């Protein structure tokens, strides 16, 4: 578990994110199960669908979506990923 948290923190820093966000995604997506697989084909801690990320990892070089470090890095919880919170400008109070 320590290695998962260290990797999450390293990737969060690299992507200028709150490390707890990456850890929260792992908790929600896989319940911290590094070999989790969904019916839709999502795999690993961050539930990455390998066919959509073939350019980000190399099975030929021994990388696997079931490897926690590879899975966290490929998920890219940052500017190119879907897990980065967006900043919204306040336009005043909402009206109904």
C-alpha positions as CSV (number, residue, x, y, z in Angstrom):
1,X,0.0,0.0,0.0
2,X,2.9,2.4,0.8
3,X,4.2,2.1,-2.8
4,X,0.7,2.9,-4.2
5,X,0.5,6.1,-2.0
6,X,4.1,7.1,-3.0
7,X,3.3,6.7,-6.7
8,X,0.1,8.6,-6.3
9,X,1.9,11.5,-4.6
10,X,4.7,11.5,-7.2
11,X,2.2,11.6,-10.1
12,X,0.1,14.2,-8.4
13,X,3.1,16.5,-7.9
14,X,4.1,15.9,-11.5
15,X,0.6,17.0,-12.7
16,X,0.3,19.8,-10.1
17,X,-2.7,18.1,-8.4
18,X,-3.7,17.4,-4.8
19,X,-2.3,13.9,-4.1
20,X,-5.5,13.1,-2.2
21,X,-7.4,13.5,-5.5
22,X,-5.4,10.7,-7.1
23,X,-5.8,8.5,-4.0
24,X,-9.6,9.3,-4.0
25,X,-9.9,8.2,-7.6
26,X,-8.1,4.9,-6.8
27,X,-10.5,4.4,-3.9
28,X,-13.6,5.1,-5.9
29,X,-12.6,3.3,-9.1
30,X,-11.1,0.1,-7.8
31,X,-11.3,0.2,-4.0
32,X,-7.5,0.0,-4.0
33,X,-7.6,-3.3,-5.9
34,X,-4.6,-3.2,-8.4
35,X,-6.1,-6.1,-10.4
36,X,-9.6,-4.8,-10.6
37,X,-11.3,-5.3,-14.0
38,X,-14.7,-3.9,-15.1
39,X,-17.1,-5.4,-17.5
40,X,-16.3,-2.5,-19.9
41,X,-12.6,-3.5,-20.0
42,X,-11.2,-1.0,-17.5
43,X,-8.3,-2.3,-15.6
44,X,-6.3,-1.6,-12.4
45,X,-6.3,1.0,-9.7
46,X,-7.4,3.9,-11.9
47,X,-9.6,1.7,-14.1
48,X,-7.8,2.5,-17.3
49,X,-9.1,1.1,-20.6
50,X,-5.9,0.0,-22.3
51,X,-7.1,0.3,-25.9
52,X,-7.6,4.0,-25.4
53,X,-4.1,4.5,-24.0
54,X,-1.9,2.4,-26.3
55,X,0.4,5.4,-26.9
56,X,1.1,5.8,-23.2
57,X,2.5,2.3,-22.3
58,X,4.3,-0.5,-24.0
59,X,3.3,-4.1,-23.3
60,X,6.2,-5.2,-25.5
61,X,8.6,-3.6,-23.0
62,X,6.9,-5.4,-20.1
63,X,4.5,-2.7,-19.0
64,X,1.2,-3.8,-17.8
65,X,-2.0,-2.0,-16.7
66,X,-2.1,-4.4,-13.8
67,X,1.2,-2.9,-12.5
68,X,0.1,-0.2,-10.1
69,X,2.8,2.3,-11.1
70,X,2.1,2.0,-14.8
71,X,-1.7,2.2,-14.2
72,X,-1.4,5.4,-12.1
73,X,1.0,7.0,-14.6
74,X,-1.1,6.1,-17.7
75,X,-4.3,7.4,-16.1
76,X,-2.8,10.9,-16.2
77,X,-4.9,12.6,-13.7
78,X,-3.9,16.0,-15.0
79,X,-4.5,18.4,-17.9
80,X,-5.0,15.7,-20.5
81,X,-7.0,13.5,-18.1
82,X,-10.6,13.7,-17.0
83,X,-9.8,13.9,-13.3
84,X,-8.5,17.5,-13.1
85,X,-11.0,19.9,-11.4
86,X,-11.9,22.9,-13.5
87,X,-11.8,26.4,-12.2
88,X,-14.9,28.4,-12.7
89,X,-15.3,32.1,-12.4
90,X,-18.0,33.3,-10.1
91,X,-20.7,35.3,-11.9
92,X,-22.5,36.2,-8.8
93,X,-25.2,34.4,-7.0
94,X,-27.3,31.9,-9.0
95,X,-30.8,32.9,-9.8
96,X,-33.8,30.8,-10.5
